[in-house]
Amino acid sequence: MGIAFFKNLSDVFTSRITLSPLIPDDTLIGGGGFGNHCLASPGQEYVIELSQAANATVVSLDVANLPSGRSLTATWYDLDLGGLTVAMPITANGVATFAKPFAGVGIVVIN
């Protein structure tokens, strides 16, 4: 990891999310595991990390607390290269599955 990684991580956490209401909750992604973690304000905002070390490319998120009529947008952030990719919107309760669109460490922000 180079300094660009940390700058990209800082940019996501300072300009793309509201950190204060988020709590760690790996149960929302099936228990987490090495390199896979979730911060959540259920029904409002989620931040999921998929590290390269975990070789994870797909994650499923329990969004059972999504209020009726609420829609959330998912955006992937490539922490190695600094790019972003907008994923599918979430409009219903249940489980949403996301595929990481790049290699390396990624964060998907859902809000």
N, C-alpha and C positions, 0 to 999 in steps of 0.2 A: 504494500500500500504506500502510495506516495502522498505528498502534501495535497495534491488535487483531490484525492479521495476525501480528506477531512474538510476541505473547503466545500465540496459538493454536499457532504453530509450536513455541515453547518447551514448551508443555504436552504436545504429542505426543512430543517428544524426551525429555522428563524423566519422563513417567509411562506411556508406552505402548510403549516399545521398550527393548531393551538395546543401546546404541550400540557398546560396545567391541568385540564380535566382528564387526561389520559392515564390509565392505570395498566400495569402489566396483566395480561390475561391470555396466556398461551392455550388455554382450553378452547378458545374460539377458533383455533387453527388445528385442532386435533391433538393438543398437548405440546406443541412446539417440538423442541429437541435441539440438538447441537446446531447452532447457527440459524434457527428459525424461531422468530419471536414476534409477539403481537402486543401493541399498546392499544387500548380501546377506551372510547367513551361510547358504549353500546347504543346503536341507533343513530349516532351523530358522526363519529369519526373513528377511523382505525388506521394504524400504521403497522405494516407487516414487513419484517426483514427476512430475506432469503439470502444466505451467504453462499458464496462459491464453495466454501469448504463443505457445506452440507450437500452439495450437488443437487440442490432442490431447484426445480424449474416450474413446478405447479404448486399452488396453495389453494385450499378450500377454506372459506371463512363463514362462520355461523353468523348470519345477520337476522336472527329471529326477532331481535328487538327493534327492527326498522319500523317506525310508525307508518300507519296506513297513509298512502298518498305521498310519502317522502321518497325522494330519489337521491342517490349518492353517485358521485363520479369517482372512478378509480384512475390513478395516474402512477405509472411506474417511473422511478428515478434510477438511472444507471450511475452509481456512485463512483465507478472507476473512470468513466468517460464524460460524465456530466450531462448526458442526454435525458430526455423524458419522452414517454409514450403514453398517450391517453388510451385507457382500456374501456371496456363496456360499462355502461351505467347500470346501477343496481336499483331496481324499482320494486322488488317484492321480498317478502320474508323468506327465510329458508337458508340455503347454502349457496354462496357464490364462489365460483372457481376461476382462478386467474392463472395464466401462463406467463412466466417471465419472458419478455421478448428479446433478451440479450444474455450473453454470458457474463459471469462475474457477480459481484455483490449488488443486490438490488433492494430497493424499498418500494412498496406500493402504498400510496396514501389514498385512503377512501374517505371522502367527505362531501 
